[in-house]
């Protein structure tokens, strides 16, 4: 039986006999008595448990990232370097993050503060935090109930990009990646982390119905909220073949296990619709763990990547030992939380094709709170307008409107062949009532969802009227930028 | 002689030669700031676990109302690792934890009254066994009809209080004669405290049936009292200690006690330490929230927007038990007037009983709910009359006699409303911005902006008179270092920072030499809750008094060391910056530590208690008249925001606040209270929606579904100023309370939202906006405004 091995605050750790569904948070607090890391919600929404993990970014460069310890199962840190708030103070000297946050009175009750310090540590070592909205995006996964955030913003602005010569800088410069491969067993539970496709097939030969996990941002909730003890989990995190992120045939290939932070960085230069959706997708800590494949394979009707990828005409590539098959994303979702994946098959890539000439596309997400919230309705739209100003093709995809993310086929049909004008859009909008009969729940009533579905399409028309691919504003009052 | 650390600054050698440094009235970091940021600050759940610690886990009711037929824990007790399963019958003392009215059993007997009510307590070796055992406890219920809303309770005649009426003049006649008559109904929503640290207590049994509790509570004395009653023992057998809280906001004023009592009960029965800790979902489902209020109003105005008469009826949702609901309703009635003189009025209030968690104290304590109704009335009037809502407010401010009398007859002394109004209107550039917004709205089709001016007057004191008292215990050690105990609890608000500053100032020592100790009932007994914004006012006076006693004892010793001869010199001895000296001869000093050590050798007591009771507070509930408040705190805000007419989303663009805190004890701490309070108020009014399902189960029981503001919800431009040159009489060093008043400044956002929403319709469009103003609520209001054209 293999051991869990990782580094905690630069000290090597080896453990056996711990249930693989033990979260890093419970391990820190209950087993090694590092109580600086707090539990605020055990679901990745408050950030009080944030720790930093040193790992590779989308380009393979070492990077320090804040993650929620409450959602990390212990085997997920195999071979990694994990840092808690206790690691910040070196030789009795407080870290610049700690001094700054205390000086600006960025703590009041102090319970969220260790997590905030760890998100600020990531900010401290980032090189790209050059705009105020990016600082908010960095910090939005840390809820504070006391301060009203002004001093936290101020502290984050002061430390962003400082990159002091601390232990983290040394670790970033010197650390070589350690193997993540793992075949772990404790009690009746097992956890496998194969480190190649071939090794994955070997596991699947024996366990064809194994549950896959990558970031764990969804699956871990079953453990922390419903106390599930899944007997077998297979992590795809260490399979290099699934982690590609590259241009391909004028479009882009997004590997299933690429983290959303990396996709967001990549999309910034190449795809405004994808970038906008990822801006509002979730907190930094969540995006630092969540993956393209994870978001699509949960097949949630409110999974935020699906609508934008549907609109962009994405295809999924499914792999198994037998080979590879390719499906339009529409055909991947076969029902409420059900996909077309067969036993022994994994989602390998999402291919976003080159966008046609004359395409206008954007994505939208509306939720009760703009940051770190689940959609009431999300949408991805693409309208291809031909040389005569007529709609040659329309792809209007919505989340939160049906049992799966879905296209508004009747509305699309009503637009095709029409001039791309406000009048055409208005005459097509009533068709949305035929496409969807949304539900009422705590994220929005059926009335609100239907209204949003219409209004987002209106907003799309106005927003892309003069600029097919608008540059995204730094900050705006709402997710639709129309005056 | 005494030895001070070498790093301690030596003021006698500074160039000025004048050792004069007080931490009072100067900005300072939070006393625990570096411990917070380093994770070294210890909360109850972080304490090293005592040997033999058991987990206390609750079995709770899945029904909103049911008869409790049978509880069978046989299978649970048989599970290895389970030490005990307790029910109501196992309580040695009194099965009651109601803080004011005895209507709250610790564990259910006969009936359950809300989803989440405690039915049994499992004590086991670790959380996982406890959880499994809890699932094995068999409970049989017979469901009964449940009341799940204020309106349902009113219809059923279910109340927790008799009506409280405050009346002046002949409002019926004045309404009938009023040129403009408005009436309406509004509802404010509940709000979860969402303190980051959930409810937790560690109870450790001691000798002779005693128990020591470490508890996250704003009211250690009440926990001590209730634990003693539940255990059937004397209060002297119970010590409650509060290291610090990870947030309270009122949610740990009364509602820490039941969980603390369960932990104490478990410790007593098993003889082992017991921790009861609620996870987020349990905490949110089982504890009460800010009271939802239903308000109905009938108002009369003249054409200039002057309020002539007002009748208001308030009904709050108390939940299943009384808790603090009556006092909260009282404060709502006391704050219906907010900043405005109402010539003729009748304000009536009553608490409804529902089958929901028992609603409780939350920053503002009914004040926000009362003011919401008044501000709704004024906004309604401004829209009807086509007036700037800010000028409608100004027109109605309390002024000089006779327009200075509140509905309950207390004069508004030291009224700073006109001054705040003028200064903030100017500094925020309100008039120009309002004109710009109107121009923007005329040219913007899908996005509209609004600006709101919000004044607040808030009464300071517990409205239950006897609670206005506090104590302190100051111990000076022979090296000149100081331990400070006071009756207040630290929940993040910076009370300890302020108390340390007061103590250091009075003794003339550096704040670093003063350690603020855990709040504990064996150091300062019989305390009031840290609540009602009163923590600094009350405890500050007690700390000051204790320090004065010690200082007076030290004077003769200092006089001897300084070789001062005449009796007149004694009064001139100054204590400052760790030095003691004659005020007129500051170059000749002796160190505080030397004086203390000499006093010790002289056998002079170096510790003292202090005590304070607020003078002149009275209120007669039967006549609705009195002086319930020591003084009033004032503040004002201007809020500008932008609304999307497509999605109903909004963003706050700029907020200007002018806050009257008297002469601030520690301005940096006060600023933090203002900013934090404002954002919390904004959450209550815009994004925080508490929803129960048709069976009375809380739907929004975690941050996944319950949305407190995140960093991006804070205004892009947030300008907070403390009113200058505004000392307050008869308070600790001229300061004023700050905890609650700024919460209500967020009401300005509602005024701003209404302006933006109205701009989607024709001029003088009436706006009907639900609270909280979620994106959906705003879009509904926009749709209605559009439909008006």
Interface residues (C-beta under 8 A of the other chain):
Chain A: X33 X34 X35 X36 X37 X38 X39 X40 X41 X42 X43 X45 X46 X48 X84 X85 X86 X88 X89 X94 X97 X98 X99 X101 X102 X103 X105 X106 X107 X108 X109 X110 X111 X112 X113 X114 X117 X132 X136 X139 X140 X142 X143 X144 X145 X146 X147 X148 X149 X150 X151 X152 X153 X225 X227 X366 X367 X368 X369 X370 X371 X372 X373 X374 X376 X442 X443 X444 X445 X447 X448 X451 X452 X455 X456 X458 X459 X462 X475 X476 X477 X478 X479 X480 X482 X483
Chain B: X29 X30 X32 X33 X34 X35 X36 X37 X38 X39 X40 X41 X42 X43 X45 X46 X48 X128 X131 X193 X194 X195 X196 X197 X244 X245 X246 X247 X248 X249 X279 X280 X281 X443 X444 X445 X446 X447 X491 X492 X493 X494 X641 X642 X643 X644 X646 X647 X648 X649 X650 X651 X653 X668 X669 X671 X672 X675 X676 X677 X678 X679 X680 X687 X689 X691 X699 X700 X702 X703 X704 X705 X707 X708 X709 X710 X711 X712 X713 X714 X716 X718 X720 X774 X775 X776 X779 X780 X783
